[in-house]
């Protein structure tokens, strides 16, 4: 599966170095959780490729968290298998600060 897109600020400027973490929870009754991460490049673009070693591409829903110091974090639920989107981070403190 591939999650790709761009991270921008409220003015549409690229946000470099944002941390994107995608977490896929397995079906009820299974304790296994898959987490994949990436950082946005200087142009704001990112790509998270995730596939279990030798296994099929995951499907279902993923929780994607996006954060960068000085900007308010965001969390969203996206549907798999192929996802492309733009994340807009607003100015503000990170959660817990």
Secondary structure, DSSP 8 states (H G I E B T S, - for coil): -EEEEEEEETTS-B-TT-EEEEEEE-STT---EEEEEEE--TTSEEEEE---TTS----EEEEEEEEETTEEEEEEEEEESEEEEEEEE-BS--TT-
